[in-house]
Amino acid sequence: MENMNSILFQTINWDLVPKTEHVGETGVAHWQTFQLPGLRIRIVEYSSGYLADHWCKKGHIVHCLEGDFVSELQTGEKLTLTKGMTYVVSDDLSSHRSSTQKGVKLLIIDGDLLKLK
């Protein structure tokens, strides 16, 4: 059985990965998703004026490729991430949601590696 620890070498040509649209509370997100067993890798672009339509409890590794965005924690804390910055959080540790005024492009990785043991 293949699991996250047995991923063979491969490349991802993002130009060939279709985009799906996800409407936020305001604005829209476009996802390109590459799925492996126990691992999801995405390029996500938020439009200007985007605000997520939910509080997310899922763990992520989020790297900002272009632009900037605010990651708001349900506690009220707001953190601005700009190009080249990354945040990491495990599943069920911090409810969060994203917003951006000007738009942003992100690399997001999540899956079994971020589950609490």
Biopython code that builds the backbone (N, CA, C, O; Angstrom):
import numpy as np
from Bio.PDB.StructureBuilder import StructureBuilder

atoms = [
    (1, "MET", "N", (0.839, -1.188, 0.000)),
    (1, "MET", "CA", (0.000, 0.000, 0.000)),
    (1, "MET", "C", (0.880, 1.247, 0.000)),
    (1, "MET", "O", (1.811, 1.345, 0.799)),
    (2, "GLU", "N", (0.600, 2.186, -0.875)),
    (2, "GLU", "CA", (1.383, 3.416, -0.958)),
    (2, "GLU", "C", (0.917, 4.372, 0.135)),
    (2, "GLU", "O", (-0.281, 4.530, 0.371)),
    (3, "ASN", "N", (1.867, 4.997, 0.787)),
    (3, "ASN", "CA", (1.527, 6.023, 1.763)),
    (3, "ASN", "C", (2.430, 7.224, 1.559)),
    (3, "ASN", "O", (3.254, 7.234, 0.644)),
    (4, "MET", "N", (2.285, 8.236, 2.403)),
    (4, "MET", "CA", (3.041, 9.466, 2.223)),
    (4, "MET", "C", (4.552, 9.230, 2.276)),
    (4, "MET", "O", (5.317, 10.011, 1.710)),
    (5, "ASN", "N", (4.979, 8.186, 2.934)),
    (5, "ASN", "CA", (6.405, 7.913, 3.051)),
    (5, "ASN", "C", (6.968, 7.164, 1.850)),
    (5, "ASN", "O", (8.156, 6.842, 1.824)),
    (6, "SER", "N", (6.131, 6.883, 0.858)),
    (6, "SER", "CA", (6.620, 6.141, -0.300)),
    (6, "SER", "C", (6.261, 6.839, -1.608)),
    (6, "SER", "O", (5.801, 6.198, -2.553)),
    (7, "ILE", "N", (6.470, 8.138, -1.660)),
    (7, "ILE", "CA", (6.189, 8.903, -2.869)),
    (7, "ILE", "C", (7.413, 8.829, -3.773)),
    (7, "ILE", "O", (8.509, 9.238, -3.392)),
    (8, "LEU", "N", (7.210, 8.310, -4.958)),
    (8, "LEU", "CA", (8.298, 8.253, -5.926)),
    (8, "LEU", "C", (8.586, 9.648, -6.467)),
    (8, "LEU", "O", (7.717, 10.519, -6.444)),
    (9, "PHE", "N", (9.802, 9.858, -6.953)),
    (9, "PHE", "CA", (10.186, 11.140, -7.535)),
    (9, "PHE", "C", (9.248, 11.471, -8.684)),
    (9, "PHE", "O", (8.992, 10.644, -9.559)),
    (10, "GLN", "N", (8.745, 12.683, -8.663)),
    (10, "GLN", "CA", (7.892, 13.151, -9.748)),
    (10, "GLN", "C", (7.890, 14.663, -9.770)),
    (10, "GLN", "O", (8.239, 15.316, -8.787)),
    (11, "THR", "N", (7.496, 15.203, -10.892)),
    (11, "THR", "CA", (7.405, 16.649, -11.028)),
    (11, "THR", "C", (5.934, 17.029, -11.200)),
    (11, "THR", "O", (5.099, 16.199, -11.560)),
    (12, "ILE", "N", (5.645, 18.290, -10.937)),
    (12, "ILE", "CA", (4.293, 18.817, -11.138)),
    (12, "ILE", "C", (4.407, 19.968, -12.122)),
    (12, "ILE", "O", (5.072, 20.965, -11.843)),
    (13, "ASN", "N", (3.770, 19.836, -13.256)),
    (13, "ASN", "CA", (3.690, 20.935, -14.213)),
    (13, "ASN", "C", (2.379, 21.660, -13.931)),
    (13, "ASN", "O", (1.316, 21.235, -14.383)),
    (14, "TRP", "N", (2.460, 22.759, -13.180)),
    (14, "TRP", "CA", (1.258, 23.468, -12.752)),
    (14, "TRP", "C", (0.448, 24.007, -13.933)),
    (14, "TRP", "O", (-0.753, 24.241, -13.801)),
    (15, "ASP", "N", (1.091, 24.204, -15.079)),
    (15, "ASP", "CA", (0.356, 24.655, -16.263)),
    (15, "ASP", "C", (-0.676, 23.627, -16.721)),
    (15, "ASP", "O", (-1.634, 23.975, -17.411)),
    (16, "LEU", "N", (-0.487, 22.369, -16.341)),
    (16, "LEU", "CA", (-1.398, 21.300, -16.749)),
    (16, "LEU", "C", (-2.441, 20.945, -15.684)),
    (16, "LEU", "O", (-3.334, 20.134, -15.933)),
    (17, "VAL", "N", (-2.326, 21.553, -14.500)),
    (17, "VAL", "CA", (-3.263, 21.252, -13.414)),
    (17, "VAL", "C", (-4.449, 22.213, -13.508)),
    (17, "VAL", "O", (-4.267, 23.427, -13.420)),
    (18, "PRO", "N", (-5.664, 21.682, -13.686)),
    (18, "PRO", "CA", (-6.833, 22.563, -13.850)),
    (18, "PRO", "C", (-7.113, 23.382, -12.593)),
    (18, "PRO", "O", (-6.793, 22.980, -11.474)),
    (19, "LYS", "N", (-7.723, 24.550, -12.820)),
    (19, "LYS", "CA", (-8.109, 25.432, -11.722)),
    (19, "LYS", "C", (-9.573, 25.199, -11.373)),
    (19, "LYS", "O", (-10.419, 25.026, -12.251)),
    (20, "THR", "N", (-9.851, 25.200, -10.074)),
    (20, "THR", "CA", (-11.230, 25.156, -9.607)),
    (20, "THR", "C", (-11.508, 26.451, -8.855)),
    (20, "THR", "O", (-10.613, 27.030, -8.239)),
    (21, "GLU", "N", (-12.749, 26.895, -8.912)),
    (21, "GLU", "CA", (-13.124, 28.163, -8.307)),
    (21, "GLU", "C", (-13.854, 27.916, -6.985)),
    (21, "GLU", "O", (-14.712, 27.038, -6.891)),
    (22, "HIS", "N", (-13.499, 28.709, -5.966)),
    (22, "HIS", "CA", (-14.102, 28.606, -4.642)),
    (22, "HIS", "C", (-14.457, 30.017, -4.192)),
    (22, "HIS", "O", (-13.573, 30.849, -3.986)),
    (23, "VAL", "N", (-15.738, 30.282, -4.041)),
    (23, "VAL", "CA", (-16.207, 31.612, -3.697)),
    (23, "VAL", "C", (-16.018, 31.849, -2.198)),
    (23, "VAL", "O", (-16.373, 31.003, -1.378)),
    (24, "GLY", "N", (-15.457, 33.006, -1.853)),
    (24, "GLY", "CA", (-15.297, 33.382, -0.456)),
    (24, "GLY", "C", (-16.487, 34.185, 0.021)),
    (24, "GLY", "O", (-17.455, 34.388, -0.713)),
    (25, "GLU", "N", (-16.401, 34.647, 1.275)),
    (25, "GLU", "CA", (-17.422, 35.571, 1.763)),
    (25, "GLU", "C", (-17.442, 36.793, 0.852)),
    (25, "GLU", "O", (-18.503, 37.314, 0.505)),
    (26, "THR", "N", (-16.244, 37.239, 0.474)),
    (26, "THR", "CA", (-16.072, 38.209, -0.602)),
    (26, "THR", "C", (-14.926, 37.713, -1.472)),
    (26, "THR", "O", (-14.014, 37.053, -0.974)),
    (27, "GLY", "N", (-14.960, 38.016, -2.737)),
    (27, "GLY", "CA", (-13.906, 37.591, -3.647)),
    (27, "GLY", "C", (-13.979, 36.113, -3.968)),
    (27, "GLY", "O", (-14.935, 35.422, -3.616)),
    (28, "VAL", "N", (-12.935, 35.645, -4.651)),
    (28, "VAL", "CA", (-12.913, 34.263, -5.120)),
    (28, "VAL", "C", (-11.500, 33.700, -4.995)),
    (28, "VAL", "O", (-10.514, 34.432, -5.083)),
    (29, "ALA", "N", (-11.420, 32.387, -4.788)),
    (29, "ALA", "CA", (-10.139, 31.681, -4.755)),
    (29, "ALA", "C", (-10.103, 30.706, -5.924)),
    (29, "ALA", "O", (-11.109, 30.072, -6.242)),
    (30, "HIS", "N", (-8.945, 30.589, -6.561)),
    (30, "HIS", "CA", (-8.730, 29.582, -7.600)),
    (30, "HIS", "C", (-7.665, 28.614, -7.088)),
    (30, "HIS", "O", (-6.563, 29.016, -6.713)),
    (31, "TRP", "N", (-8.019, 27.339, -7.081)),
    (31, "TRP", "CA", (-7.125, 26.288, -6.607)),
    (31, "TRP", "C", (-6.658, 25.438, -7.771)),
    (31, "TRP", "O", (-7.428, 25.109, -8.674)),
    (32, "GLN", "N", (-5.375, 25.087, -7.733)),
    (32, "GLN", "CA", (-4.828, 24.011, -8.560)),
    (32, "GLN", "C", (-4.339, 22.968, -7.564)),
    (32, "GLN", "O", (-3.462, 23.250, -6.747)),
    (33, "THR", "N", (-4.901, 21.766, -7.630)),
    (33, "THR", "CA", (-4.667, 20.766, -6.597)),
    (33, "THR", "C", (-3.985, 19.537, -7.173)),
    (33, "THR", "O", (-4.422, 18.972, -8.176)),
    (34, "PHE", "N", (-2.898, 19.133, -6.513)),
    (34, "PHE", "CA", (-2.193, 17.894, -6.827)),
    (34, "PHE", "C", (-2.342, 16.999, -5.603)),
    (34, "PHE", "O", (-1.821, 17.318, -4.534)),
    (35, "GLN", "N", (-3.050, 15.879, -5.752)),
    (35, "GLN", "CA", (-3.370, 15.014, -4.621)),
    (35, "GLN", "C", (-2.555, 13.728, -4.669)),
    (35, "GLN", "O", (-2.484, 13.060, -5.701)),
    (36, "LEU", "N", (-1.943, 13.393, -3.541)),
    (36, "LEU", "CA", (-1.252, 12.124, -3.346)),
    (36, "LEU", "C", (-1.847, 11.473, -2.100)),
    (36, "LEU", "O", (-2.550, 12.144, -1.344)),
    (37, "PRO", "N", (-1.591, 10.201, -1.868)),
    (37, "PRO", "CA", (-2.114, 9.578, -0.642)),
    (37, "PRO", "C", (-1.588, 10.306, 0.602)),
    (37, "PRO", "O", (-0.381, 10.346, 0.836)),
    (38, "GLY", "N", (-2.484, 10.870, 1.382)),
    (38, "GLY", "CA", (-2.097, 11.540, 2.623)),
    (38, "GLY", "C", (-1.435, 12.893, 2.454)),
    (38, "GLY", "O", (-0.933, 13.455, 3.427)),
    (39, "LEU", "N", (-1.421, 13.436, 1.230)),
    (39, "LEU", "CA", (-0.737, 14.705, 0.979)),
    (39, "LEU", "C", (-1.441, 15.465, -0.139)),
    (39, "LEU", "O", (-1.688, 14.923, -1.216)),
    (40, "ARG", "N", (-1.764, 16.738, 0.137)),
    (40, "ARG", "CA", (-2.374, 17.595, -0.872)),
    (40, "ARG", "C", (-1.473, 18.817, -1.047)),
    (40, "ARG", "O", (-1.092, 19.469, -0.075)),
    (41, "ILE", "N", (-1.143, 19.111, -2.301)),
    (41, "ILE", "CA", (-0.303, 20.262, -2.639)),
    (41, "ILE", "C", (-1.125, 21.148, -3.556)),
    (41, "ILE", "O", (-1.674, 20.678, -4.553)),
    (42, "ARG", "N", (-1.214, 22.452, -3.218)),
    (42, "ARG", "CA", (-2.040, 23.351, -4.022)),
    (42, "ARG", "C", (-1.324, 24.661, -4.302)),
    (42, "ARG", "O", (-0.551, 25.153, -3.480)),
    (43, "ILE", "N", (-1.589, 25.210, -5.462)),
    (43, "ILE", "CA", (-1.331, 26.617, -5.743)),
    (43, "ILE", "C", (-2.700, 27.278, -5.628)),
    (43, "ILE", "O", (-3.646, 26.886, -6.310)),
    (44, "VAL", "N", (-2.796, 28.281, -4.762)),
    (44, "VAL", "CA", (-4.071, 28.952, -4.514)),
    (44, "VAL", "C", (-3.882, 30.443, -4.756)),
    (44, "VAL", "O", (-2.951, 31.059, -4.237)),
    (45, "GLU", "N", (-4.779, 31.007, -5.550)),
    (45, "GLU", "CA", (-4.766, 32.444, -5.808)),
    (45, "GLU", "C", (-6.055, 33.045, -5.285)),
    (45, "GLU", "O", (-7.147, 32.617, -5.659)),
    (46, "TYR", "N", (-5.923, 34.052, -4.406)),
    (46, "TYR", "CA", (-7.079, 34.794, -3.908)),
    (46, "TYR", "C", (-7.179, 36.089, -4.691)),
    (46, "TYR", "O", (-6.175, 36.766, -4.914)),
    (47, "SER", "N", (-8.393, 36.435, -5.110)),
    (47, "SER", "CA", (-8.621, 37.700, -5.817)),
    (47, "SER", "C", (-8.490, 38.870, -4.846)),
    (47, "SER", "O", (-8.497, 38.682, -3.630)),
    (48, "SER", "N", (-8.372, 40.060, -5.388)),
    (48, "SER", "CA", (-8.382, 41.237, -4.525)),
    (48, "SER", "C", (-9.724, 41.276, -3.799)),
    (48, "SER", "O", (-10.760, 40.931, -4.368)),
    (49, "GLY", "N", (-9.694, 41.693, -2.555)),
    (49, "GLY", "CA", (-10.902, 41.763, -1.750)),
    (49, "GLY", "C", (-11.387, 40.431, -1.210)),
    (49, "GLY", "O", (-12.514, 40.343, -0.721)),
    (50, "TYR", "N", (-10.561, 39.386, -1.288)),
    (50, "TYR", "CA", (-10.969, 38.056, -0.832)),
    (50, "TYR", "C", (-11.034, 37.981, 0.692)),
    (50, "TYR", "O", (-10.157, 38.493, 1.388)),
    (51, "LEU", "N", (-12.083, 37.337, 1.199)),
    (51, "LEU", "CA", (-12.208, 36.961, 2.606)),
    (51, "LEU", "C", (-12.794, 35.557, 2.632)),
    (51, "LEU", "O", (-13.845, 35.306, 2.042)),
    (52, "ALA", "N", (-12.115, 34.644, 3.317)),
    (52, "ALA", "CA", (-12.597, 33.255, 3.404)),
    (52, "ALA", "C", (-13.989, 33.220, 4.009)),
    (52, "ALA", "O", (-14.339, 34.050, 4.847)),
    (53, "ASP", "N", (-14.774, 32.251, 3.574)),
    (53, "ASP", "CA", (-16.161, 32.143, 4.032)),
    (53, "ASP", "C", (-16.313, 31.245, 5.254)),
    (53, "ASP", "O", (-17.439, 30.939, 5.647)),
    (54, "HIS", "N", (-15.202, 30.810, 5.870)),
    (54, "HIS", "CA", (-15.275, 29.928, 7.036)),
    (54, "HIS", "C", (-13.992, 30.028, 7.859)),
    (54, "HIS", "O", (-12.960, 30.496, 7.378)),
    (55, "TRP", "N", (-14.081, 29.582, 9.098)),
    (55, "TRP", "CA", (-12.908, 29.425, 9.954)),
    (55, "TRP", "C", (-12.390, 28.012, 9.717)),
    (55, "TRP", "O", (-13.144, 27.045, 9.828)),
    (56, "CYS", "N", (-11.127, 27.894, 9.398)),
    (56, "CYS", "CA", (-10.525, 26.599, 9.063)),
    (56, "CYS", "C", (-9.766, 26.051, 10.267)),
    (56, "CYS", "O", (-9.000, 26.772, 10.907)),
    (57, "LYS", "N", (-9.982, 24.768, 10.573)),
    (57, "LYS", "CA", (-9.269, 24.104, 11.666)),
    (57, "LYS", "C", (-8.166, 23.183, 11.149)),
    (57, "LYS", "O", (-7.408, 22.601, 11.925)),
    (58, "LYS", "N", (-8.093, 23.065, 9.826)),
    (58, "LYS", "CA", (-7.130, 22.143, 9.210)),
    (58, "LYS", "C", (-5.712, 22.696, 9.321)),
    (58, "LYS", "O", (-5.504, 23.909, 9.280)),
    (59, "GLY", "N", (-4.764, 21.817, 9.460)),
    (59, "GLY", "CA", (-3.364, 22.210, 9.472)),
    (59, "GLY", "C", (-2.860, 22.470, 8.057)),
    (59, "GLY", "O", (-3.308, 21.838, 7.100)),
    (60, "HIS", "N", (-1.935, 23.398, 7.937)),
    (60, "HIS", "CA", (-1.365, 23.756, 6.637)),
    (60, "HIS", "C", (0.084, 24.182, 6.790)),
    (60, "HIS", "O", (0.526, 24.591, 7.864)),
    (61, "ILE", "N", (0.795, 24.075, 5.709)),
    (61, "ILE", "CA", (2.032, 24.813, 5.489)),
    (61, "ILE", "C", (1.684, 25.758, 4.358)),
    (61, "ILE", "O", (1.372, 25.308, 3.255)),
    (62, "VAL", "N", (1.731, 27.057, 4.606)),
    (62, "VAL", "CA", (1.324, 28.061, 3.624)),
    (62, "VAL", "C", (2.518, 28.968, 3.335)),
    (62, "VAL", "O", (3.056, 29.611, 4.236)),
    (63, "HIS", "N", (2.921, 29.009, 2.070)),
    (63, "HIS", "CA", (4.045, 29.843, 1.646)),
    (63, "HIS", "C", (3.523, 30.874, 0.652)),
    (63, "HIS", "O", (2.860, 30.525, -0.325)),
    (64, "CYS", "N", (3.823, 32.137, 0.904)),
    (64, "CYS", "CA", (3.363, 33.231, 0.050)),
    (64, "CYS", "C", (4.323, 33.394, -1.133)),
    (64, "CYS", "O", (5.491, 33.742, -0.958)),
    (65, "LEU", "N", (3.806, 33.137, -2.336)),
    (65, "LEU", "CA", (4.604, 33.230, -3.556)),
    (65, "LEU", "C", (4.599, 34.637, -4.140)),
    (65, "LEU", "O", (5.622, 35.111, -4.635)),
    (66, "GLU", "N", (3.450, 35.306, -4.082)),
    (66, "GLU", "CA", (3.291, 36.656, -4.638)),
    (66, "GLU", "C", (2.256, 37.396, -3.824)),
    (66, "GLU", "O", (1.285, 36.794, -3.364)),
    (67, "GLY", "N", (2.443, 38.694, -3.634)),
    (67, "GLY", "CA", (1.457, 39.520, -2.951)),
    (67, "GLY", "C", (1.559, 39.411, -1.445)),
    (67, "GLY", "O", (2.617, 39.093, -0.901)),
    (68, "ASP", "N", (0.441, 39.680, -0.772)),
    (68, "ASP", "CA", (0.391, 39.580, 0.683)),
    (68, "ASP", "C", (-1.029, 39.265, 1.117)),
    (68, "ASP", "O", (-1.987, 39.496, 0.379)),
    (69, "PHE", "N", (-1.149, 38.734, 2.328)),
    (69, "PHE", "CA", (-2.461, 38.394, 2.872)),
    (69, "PHE", "C", (-2.406, 38.441, 4.387)),
    (69, "PHE", "O", (-1.332, 38.457, 4.988)),
    (70, "VAL", "N", (-3.581, 38.463, 4.992)),
    (70, "VAL", "CA", (-3.707, 38.443, 6.443)),
    (70, "VAL", "C", (-4.276, 37.095, 6.845)),
    (70, "VAL", "O", (-5.295, 36.656, 6.310)),
    (71, "SER", "N", (-3.616, 36.441, 7.788)),
    (71, "SER", "CA", (-4.149, 35.230, 8.393)),
    (71, "SER", "C", (-4.691, 35.648, 9.756)),
    (71, "SER", "O", (-3.940, 36.031, 10.653)),
    (72, "GLU", "N", (-6.006, 35.564, 9.887)),
    (72, "GLU", "CA", (-6.676, 35.958, 11.123)),
    (72, "GLU", "C", (-6.972, 34.711, 11.933)),
    (72, "GLU", "O", (-7.560, 33.759, 11.420)),
    (73, "LEU", "N", (-6.569, 34.710, 13.195)),
    (73, "LEU", "CA", (-6.883, 33.610, 14.092)),
    (73, "LEU", "C", (-8.214, 33.910, 14.767)),
    (73, "LEU", "O", (-8.570, 35.075, 14.947)),
    (74, "GLN", "N", (-8.943, 32.884, 15.138)),
    (74, "GLN", "CA", (-10.253, 33.085, 15.748)),
    (74, "GLN", "C", (-10.136, 33.801, 17.092)),
    (74, "GLN", "O", (-11.128, 34.316, 17.609)),
    (75, "THR", "N", (-8.932, 33.835, 17.659)),
    (75, "THR", "CA", (-8.681, 34.567, 18.905)),
    (75, "THR", "C", (-8.679, 36.078, 18.681)),
    (75, "THR", "O", (-8.702, 36.851, 19.639)),
    (76, "GLY", "N", (-8.652, 36.502, 17.401)),
    (76, "GLY", "CA", (-8.624, 37.922, 17.074)),
    (76, "GLY", "C", (-7.272, 38.398, 16.582)),
    (76, "GLY", "O", (-7.168, 39.485, 16.014)),
    (77, "GLU", "N", (-6.236, 37.602, 16.790)),
    (77, "GLU", "CA", (-4.894, 37.981, 16.326)),
    (77, "GLU", "C", (-4.857, 37.958, 14.803)),
    (77, "GLU", "O", (-5.408, 37.056, 14.172)),
    (78, "LYS", "N", (-4.195, 38.971, 14.215)),
    (78, "LYS", "CA", (-4.052, 39.056, 12.766)),
    (78, "LYS", "C", (-2.577, 39.139, 12.417)),
    (78, "LYS", "O", (-1.837, 39.952, 12.972)),
    (79, "LEU", "N", (-2.159, 38.284, 11.485)),
    (79, "LEU", "CA", (-0.761, 38.219, 11.064)),
    (79, "LEU", "C", (-0.697, 38.470, 9.567)),
    (79, "LEU", "O", (-1.387, 37.809, 8.792)),
    (80, "THR", "N", (0.127, 39.420, 9.163)),
    (80, "THR", "CA", (0.303, 39.716, 7.741)),
    (80, "THR", "C", (1.502, 38.945, 7.227)),
    (80, "THR", "O", (2.589, 39.011, 7.801)),
    (81, "LEU", "N", (1.299, 38.213, 6.140)),
    (81, "LEU", "CA", (2.375, 37.486, 5.489)),
    (81, "LEU", "C", (2.588, 38.074, 4.107)),
    (81, "LEU", "O", (1.631, 38.336, 3.378)),
    (82, "THR", "N", (3.840, 38.277, 3.755)),
    (82, "THR", "CA", (4.210, 38.850, 2.471)),
    (82, "THR", "C", (5.042, 37.839, 1.695)),
    (82, "THR", "O", (5.425, 36.796, 2.224)),
    (83, "LYS", "N", (5.315, 38.159, 0.443)),
    (83, "LYS", "CA", (6.088, 37.282, -0.437)),
    (83, "LYS", "C", (7.321, 36.750, 0.287)),
    (83, "LYS", "O", (8.097, 37.511, 0.865)),
    (84, "GLY", "N", (7.484, 35.432, 0.243)),
    (84, "GLY", "CA", (8.642, 34.783, 0.863)),
    (84, "GLY", "C", (8.397, 34.301, 2.283)),
    (84, "GLY", "O", (9.234, 33.587, 2.834)),
    (85, "MET", "N", (7.264, 34.672, 2.898)),
    (85, "MET", "CA", (6.959, 34.241, 4.262)),
    (85, "MET", "C", (6.112, 32.971, 4.241)),
    (85, "MET", "O", (5.414, 32.688, 3.268)),
    (86, "THR", "N", (6.189, 32.209, 5.343)),
    (86, "THR", "CA", (5.489, 30.939, 5.487)),
    (86, "THR", "C", (4.881, 30.841, 6.878)),
    (86, "THR", "O", (5.452, 31.335, 7.851)),
    (87, "TYR", "N", (3.714, 30.199, 6.967)),
    (87, "TYR", "CA", (3.234, 29.798, 8.294)),
    (87, "TYR", "C", (2.948, 28.312, 8.293)),
    (87, "TYR", "O", (2.678, 27.707, 7.255)),
    (88, "VAL", "N", (3.016, 27.734, 9.501)),
    (88, "VAL", "CA", (2.782, 26.305, 9.695)),
    (88, "VAL", "C", (1.866, 26.143, 10.904)),
    (88, "VAL", "O", (2.062, 26.800, 11.926)),
    (89, "VAL", "N", (0.864, 25.267, 10.787)),
    (89, "VAL", "CA", (-0.007, 24.954, 11.923)),
    (89, "VAL", "C", (-0.530, 23.532, 11.751)),
    (89, "VAL", "O", (-0.826, 23.103, 10.635)),
    (90, "SER", "N", (-0.640, 22.813, 12.849)),
    (90, "SER", "CA", (-1.191, 21.457, 12.822)),
    (90, "SER", "C", (-2.719, 21.505, 12.867)),
    (90, "SER", "O", (-3.313, 22.512, 13.249)),
    (91, "ASP", "N", (-3.339, 20.392, 12.468)),
    (91, "ASP", "CA", (-4.795, 20.265, 12.524)),
    (91, "ASP", "C", (-5.298, 20.576, 13.934)),
    (91, "ASP", "O", (-4.666, 20.202, 14.922)),
    (92, "ASP", "N", (-6.430, 21.258, 14.017)),
    (92, "ASP", "CA", (-7.171, 21.477, 15.259)),
    (92, "ASP", "C", (-6.443, 22.292, 16.327)),
    (92, "ASP", "O", (-6.830, 22.248, 17.494)),
    (93, "LEU", "N", (-5.394, 23.036, 15.953)),
    (93, "LEU", "CA", (-4.685, 23.842, 16.960)),
    (93, "LEU", "C", (-5.033, 25.320, 16.906)),
    (93, "LEU", "O", (-4.957, 25.995, 17.933)),
    (94, "SER", "N", (-5.405, 25.839, 15.767)),
    (94, "SER", "CA", (-5.732, 27.263, 15.652)),
    (94, "SER", "C", (-6.719, 27.451, 14.507)),
    (94, "SER", "O", (-6.379, 27.218, 13.347)),
    (95, "SER", "N", (-7.923, 27.866, 14.827)),
    (95, "SER", "CA", (-8.870, 28.195, 13.764)),
    (95, "SER", "C", (-8.423, 29.494, 13.115)),
    (95, "SER", "O", (-8.080, 30.457, 13.801)),
    (96, "HIS", "N", (-8.428, 29.513, 11.788)),
    (96, "HIS", "CA", (-7.881, 30.649, 11.059)),
    (96, "HIS", "C", (-8.666, 30.868, 9.771)),
    (96, "HIS", "O", (-9.363, 29.976, 9.287)),
    (97, "ARG", "N", (-8.535, 32.081, 9.226)),
    (97, "ARG", "CA", (-9.092, 32.381, 7.912)),
    (97, "ARG", "C", (-8.214, 33.434, 7.260)),
    (97, "ARG", "O", (-7.524, 34.197, 7.937)),
    (98, "SER", "N", (-8.250, 33.463, 5.935)),
    (98, "SER", "CA", (-7.383, 34.357, 5.174)),
    (98, "SER", "C", (-8.184, 35.466, 4.513)),
    (98, "SER", "O", (-9.364, 35.312, 4.199)),
    (99, "SER", "N", (-7.501, 36.595, 4.311)),
    (99, "SER", "CA", (-8.068, 37.695, 3.534)),
    (99, "SER", "C", (-6.924, 38.423, 2.846)),
    (99, "SER", "O", (-5.774, 38.355, 3.278)),
    (100, "THR", "N", (-7.260, 39.118, 1.774)),
    (100, "THR", "CA", (-6.279, 39.927, 1.074)),
    (100, "THR", "C", (-6.970, 41.108, 0.420)),
    (100, "THR", "O", (-8.082, 40.986, -0.093)),
    (101, "GLN", "N", (-6.310, 42.239, 0.442)),
    (101, "GLN", "CA", (-6.864, 43.415, -0.210)),
    (101, "GLN", "C", (-6.526, 43.436, -1.693)),
    (101, "GLN", "O", (-7.380, 43.749, -2.523)),
    (102, "LYS", "N", (-5.267, 43.100, -2.035)),
    (102, "LYS", "CA", (-4.785, 43.251, -3.407)),
    (102, "LYS", "C", (-4.679, 41.947, -4.183)),
    (102, "LYS", "O", (-4.425, 41.967, -5.387)),
    (103, "GLY", "N", (-4.869, 40.810, -3.514)),
    (103, "GLY", "CA", (-4.698, 39.513, -4.157)),
    (103, "GLY", "C", (-3.384, 38.874, -3.731)),
    (103, "GLY", "O", (-2.448, 39.564, -3.325)),
    (104, "VAL", "N", (-3.322, 37.549, -3.826)),
    (104, "VAL", "CA", (-2.145, 36.812, -3.373)),
    (104, "VAL", "C", (-2.098, 35.459, -4.076)),
    (104, "VAL", "O", (-3.123, 34.916, -4.486)),
    (105, "LYS", "N", (-0.888, 34.934, -4.204)),
    (105, "LYS", "CA", (-0.675, 33.588, -4.752)),
    (105, "LYS", "C", (0.102, 32.792, -3.715)),
    (105, "LYS", "O", (1.159, 33.225, -3.256)),
    (106, "LEU", "N", (-0.424, 31.623, -3.347)),
    (106, "LEU", "CA", (0.127, 30.824, -2.256)),
    (106, "LEU", "C", (0.435, 29.399, -2.702)),
    (106, "LEU", "O", (-0.213, 28.868, -3.605)),
    (107, "LEU", "N", (1.417, 28.790, -2.071)),
    (107, "LEU", "CA", (1.655, 27.354, -2.141)),
    (107, "LEU", "C", (1.182, 26.802, -0.812)),
    (107, "LEU", "O", (1.678, 27.209, 0.239)),
    (108, "ILE", "N", (0.222, 25.876, -0.840)),
    (108, "ILE", "CA", (-0.346, 25.323, 0.388)),
    (108, "ILE", "C", (-0.176, 23.814, 0.382)),
    (108, "ILE", "O", (-0.553, 23.138, -0.576)),
    (109, "ILE", "N", (0.394, 23.292, 1.463)),
    (109, "ILE", "CA", (0.611, 21.854, 1.629)),
    (109, "ILE", "C", (-0.114, 21.422, 2.886)),
    (109, "ILE", "O", (0.033, 22.049, 3.935)),
    (110, "ASP", "N", (-0.899, 20.352, 2.792)),
    (110, "ASP", "CA", (-1.543, 19.819, 3.986)),
    (110, "ASP", "C", (-1.714, 18.325, 3.810)),
    (110, "ASP", "O", (-1.512, 17.776, 2.727)),
    (111, "GLY", "N", (-2.090, 17.687, 4.897)),
    (111, "GLY", "CA", (-2.279, 16.242, 4.855)),
    (111, "GLY", "C", (-1.914, 15.595, 6.163)),
    (111, "GLY", "O", (-1.869, 16.246, 7.208)),
    (112, "ASP", "N", (-1.651, 14.301, 6.095)),
    (112, "ASP", "CA", (-1.428, 13.493, 7.295)),
    (112, "ASP", "C", (-0.256, 13.970, 8.147)),
    (112, "ASP", "O", (-0.254, 13.750, 9.358)),
    (113, "LEU", "N", (0.736, 14.614, 7.544)),
    (113, "LEU", "CA", (1.895, 15.072, 8.301)),
    (113, "LEU", "C", (1.540, 16.127, 9.334)),
    (113, "LEU", "O", (2.335, 16.381, 10.239)),
    (114, "LEU", "N", (0.362, 16.755, 9.228)),
    (114, "LEU", "CA", (-0.053, 17.814, 10.158)),
    (114, "LEU", "C", (-1.136, 17.363, 11.135)),
    (114, "LEU", "O", (-1.668, 18.181, 11.885)),
    (115, "LYS", "N", (-1.464, 16.082, 11.136)),
    (115, "LYS", "CA", (-2.453, 15.566, 12.088)),
    (115, "LYS", "C", (-1.821, 15.426, 13.457)),
    (115, "LYS", "O", (-0.661, 15.033, 13.583)),
    (116, "LEU", "N", (-2.598, 15.753, 14.488)),
    (116, "LEU", "CA", (-2.131, 15.544, 15.856)),
    (116, "LEU", "C", (-2.078, 14.061, 16.147)),
    (116, "LEU", "O", (-2.966, 13.316, 15.733)),
    (117, "LYS", "N", (-1.058, 13.626, 16.845)),
    (117, "LYS", "CA", (-0.907, 12.200, 17.165)),
    (117, "LYS", "C", (-1.524, 11.897, 18.505)),
    (117, "LYS", "O", (-1.500, 10.750, 18.951)),
]
sb = StructureBuilder()
sb.init_structure("model")
sb.init_model(0)
sb.init_chain("A")
sb.init_seg("    ")
for serial, (resi, resn, name, xyz) in enumerate(atoms, 1):
    if name == "N":
        sb.init_residue(resn, " ", resi, " ")
    sb.init_atom(name, np.array(xyz, "f"), 0.0, 1.0, " ", f" {name:<3s}", serial, name[0])
structure = sb.get_structure()
